[in-house]
Amino acid sequence: MRGGGYGQFTGRMQKKLVVLFLIVLLAFVGLSARLIHINNTKGEQYKRQILSQQSYASTTIPYKRGDILDRNGIKLAVSEKVYNLVIDCKNLLEKEEYLEPTLAALKSCFPEFDESVARKYIADNPTSRYYVTLKKLTYDEISPFIKMRNDTENNPYIKGIWFEEEYKRVYPNNELASDAIGFTGSDNMATFGLEGYYNDVLNGTNGREYGYLNDDEALERTTIAATDGYNVVSTIDSNIQAIVEKYLYQFNEDNKNAVRTGNGARNVGCIMMDVNSGEILAMASYPNFNLNDVRNPNSLIGSRLYTKEGKMDEEGTIITEENINEVLKDEDVLYQNLYNLWKNYCIQDTYEPGSTAKPFTVAAGLESGKMTGDEYYTCNGQLHVGDYDIKCHNYKSGGDGTLSVQQSVEQSCNVALMLMGRQIGKTTFLEYQERFNFGLKTNIDLAGETRTENLVFNDRNMGETELATSTFGQGYNVSMIQMIAAFSSLVNGGYYYEPHMVSKITASDGSVVKNITPRIVKQTVSAQTSQKIVEYCNGVVINGTGKTARPAGYAIGGKTGTAETIPRDKTNYVVSFMGYAPASNPQIAIYVVVDRPNTTYQDDAKFATRIVRNILTEVLPYMNIYMTEELSESEKEELEKLNISIKKANITEEEERPDEVDEPEVNEDGTIDANGGDTTSSTPVSEEEMQSDNVQTAPLTGALLSDTPSTVSGNEFSEDTQE
């Protein structure tokens, strides 16, 4: 009985288990069928959905923009890694307990973090995976948060925060060489200076990290590394650049607000160049700006106000601390004034060169054979040309009398130069203007070099009067870089080097990608003519208008210049000095221009010559160029204050010069490569050529306001061009 009942019970249980098993089996079959159906119809959709919930998103790996270095390896522009703080809202809201601890941690580690703004964004965009709340943080700034987040034992609920890497452009020396270096925007694009010219070289290519599902539906990651940009090694010497900028700044401080409100001059510029290679050692102007804060309007204080159309304010408004907020409240006006500040005065502004053009006139006469150099000219104070009496600087005293060619240059006599112009003739004069590259670009490797072809005379618009005034540098426009490049050819034996700012391009590992060798474009004058010009310009500093340019312990040569700006109202002038050192064997050329100094009487080239003297007194010893002149007691005291040791030359002039050198190699296109383009050194010159390497041109004048050369009117050229 009991046994039979138990057997029946067992049988029923087995039936129930079989039924349950069949039900479960049918359920699995149905589920499998459903999964197969889903996979066939919506498999790709669900695969993407699953993948979207994993950390698979493509991530950009930023490249590092190349550095800009000076000739000694000092970094002028670098890219430093920074981090953007990114909130992944979806991940942060995955669990309720994540939000508050995460926001609290952000607030405690980043004082600038705006919690209220972040809360609102998270609430409005709960599925967002990418919200940048703080940008360009340094590693030191983010490390406290990273340390807190990694401490999962004490901070288990900090979620949804990651840091995106990028690079920030940094200029370690702030204002140093701001005009020459230029700057980049947030997109690593640049339009000024070396940054702009070499933008494609400095930029690299972004890399990529991205995730994908392999054949087994497993998430895999692939990384394509970023390619960093190349480095640019400039020819600038940071120490020379700093000396130049120190004295431009000192001039401004000494003269700002002296006669009128504003800077010490509208512009002050300086270029230093190696005359035997075309390498730019320094290029600066004032006012300058901080490359790490280029949009700071305070940099504009002391400058003339420009309208949003790019024209000077008609009322002559000066930007001051008191009116800066008012006059720059329009963003278009602010930008226009900043743009004018960012421009490189040394290559983008033009002006009439004034008497610094006189060595070029003499060189044209000698080289063409229209002059022998033995001529004498009589100056009675003025010369009647066409319908005008054009006066010399000394016309009130009856002129300079009878002068040799050298004395004409030394005393900067306009009448003598005009008489030379008659000998030379219009056709020959214009031929040599082009030979000296006036009206043409120098093709310096900087962004923004100005074009001047419409600012010089040609055969159609040069008459008798225009020829006369052009001989002493009035009526046509040039740029600073045009003048110093051409002048260097007058003092180095006649070889016109293409001016350049970069010596080589290197990869991130330091390997050299490209050497940029000095390039001789043409020969402007012979070695004999060059030697004559050097002799004349040496006399300018010894006996003439450039005496105050001589630095302590050195003999130099050069030419002063004073030019009246347009309109010619006998009150506004640009004064300058263009010189070279040392006089016996020129190695460097220097050109300083002071555009409308803030002084009672502007027509005094000493404003420029004194800057040159100060700069060369420090630069020449730094360059290990030995002193050639005896020092006075006051000069010795000056050098002691500057902590400059006295280095006297113990070798003769003949020992300084090579006996013989190969001639430059002429290419098929007529250009000349220094040393055949095989090395980065400058072209050697013979003893005869060395002796002609000492010439230098003069200062610049006010910029023309029109696009065509000006002509004389009445007696506008009188004492206005005196040195």
C-alpha positions, 0 to 999 in steps of 0.5 A: 500500500505504502509502496504503491502510493510512493510509486504513483507519487514518483511517476507524477513528479517525473511527468511534471519535470518532463513537462517543465523541461519541455516548457523551458526547452520551448522557451529557449527555442523561442528565445533563440529564434527571437535572437536569430530574428533580431540579429538578422533584422536589427543586429547591426543596430544593436551592435552599434548600440552596445559599442556606443556604451563602451569606451570606443570613441575616436580620439584625436592625438594632437601633434606638437608644433615645432619650436623656433630657436635662435642661432645658439639654440635658445628657444623663442617659441615652444609648444607645451602640453596642456589639458582640457577638462572634459565631462562625460555627462552620460557616465556621470549620471549612470548612478545617482551617487556619482554626481555630487562627489564628482562636482565637489571634487572638481570644485575643490581642485579647480577654483575657476570651475563654475559649478552652477554652469556645469550643473545646468549643462549636465541637466540639459544634456544628460546624454552628452559625452563631451563637455569641455568646462576648463581649457589649457590646464597644466599638469600641475593644475590637474594632478591634485584631481587625478590623485583624488580620483585614483584614490578609489578607496576614499573617493569611489564615486568620482566618475565621468571626468577625463582630460583631453591633451593638446598643445599651447604655444608659449613664448618664453621671452615675452616681448623679445623679437615679437615682430620677427617671431609672430604668433599663432592662433588657437588653430595653430595657424599664423599670419605674421613673422616666422610663425606665418612664413614657416607655418606649414613647416612648423605644423605637423599632422594629428594622430588618431586613436579609435576603437572597433569590433573585431570578427569575434565582436570584441572591442579592439583599439588602434592608434595612429601616432601624431607627426610632430612639426619641424623646428626652425632655427633662426639666425637671430642672436637673442643676446644681440636682439635683447641689446637692440630692444633695450636701447629702443625702449630706452629711447622711448622712455627718454622721449615719451610725452616730451613735447606731445602726448605719446611714445618717444617716436611714432616708430623706432626700428633697427635691423642688424645683418651679417654683411657677408651672408645676409643673415639677420642677427636682430630685428626690432621695433618699438612699440612692441607687444607681448607674444603671450598676450597679443590682444592686450589693449594696454600695449597700444598706450602711447600710440596713434589711434587708427579708425576701423578703416585702417586710417589714422584718426584725423584729430591725431588722438593718442591712446592713453590710460585715460581714454583707452576704454572709450576710444577702443570700445568698438571691437573693429577699432580695437582689432585695427589698432592691434593689427597695426601694432602686430605689423613688422615696421622693418619690412612692412612700412615704407618711407622716403630714404633721405640722405642714406640714399646718397651712397647709392647715387655715388655708387651708380655714378662710379660703377656706370663710368659716368663719374670717376670719383675725381670730380669737384662740385660747387654748392651755393646753397641751392640749385634751380631744377625745372621750375624749382629752387631746391635748397641744400641744408646749408643754404642760409650760409651760402652753401658748402662751397667746392666739395670733392665726391667724398666731401659731398657724402661726408657733408651730405650736400644735396646740391652736389648730389643733384649735380651728380644726378645730371652726370648720371642721367635718368636712364642709368639712375633708374637702371641702378635703382633696380639693380639695388632692388628698390621697388622689388621684394627682397624675399626675406623669409618673413610673412608680410613683406611689402611691395613697393613697385608703385612707390618708385619712379620709372622712365614714364614718371621721372622728370628732371626734378624727380631725378634731382630729388631722388639723388638724395632720397626723396620722392620714392619709397623703400622699406628698411629691409630693402635698404640694409640688404642693398647697403650690405652689398655696397660694403661687402664687395658688391654681392647682394645676399638675399636676407634671411631669418632661418639657417636650418630646419630640424626634426623633433629628434634634432636631425637636420631636415634642411640647411638654408645656405646664404644665397647671392642673388646678384652683384650690384657693384664691383669691388673697386666701387665698393671700396670707394663707397666704404672710404666715403662712408668711413669719412662720414663718421670721422669728419662728417655728419655721423661722428656721434655714431662711433661706439667706444673703441671702434672705427665704423662707417655709415651714412646719416639721413633726415627726411621730411614726411608728407605733407612737407610742413617742415615739422615732421621728419624721419631720421636715421643712420645706416652703418657697418662695423668694423671700418677696416673689415665690415662684418655687420651692418646696422640700420636704425630709423626714428620715425617722427621723434617726440622732440621739439626739433625732429630734424636731427640724425643724432636721435638715430646715431646715438642709438647706434652707438649704444647698441654697437658699444655692447654688441661688438665686444659680445661678438668678439670683434676686437677694438681698434681705437684708443679709449678715452677715460669716459669711455673706459668708465662707460665700459666698466659700467656695462661690464665689458672687457677691453679686447684690443686687436694685436694683428695688422689689417693685412693679417685680417684679410685672406690672400685669395679666394674663389669667386662665387659660382654663377648658376644657369639662371644668373644667380650666385650661390655662396660657396657653390651652395655647398656650405652654410658659410658666407662667400669668402672675398679677396683682399681687394674685395674686403677693402670695399666691404665697409660701406653703409647707407643712411636713415629713412624718412616719413612714409608716403600716404599715397600709392605713387611717388611724390613730387616736389612743390616750391622750395619744399627741399631745403634745410628739411633734409639736413643731417 
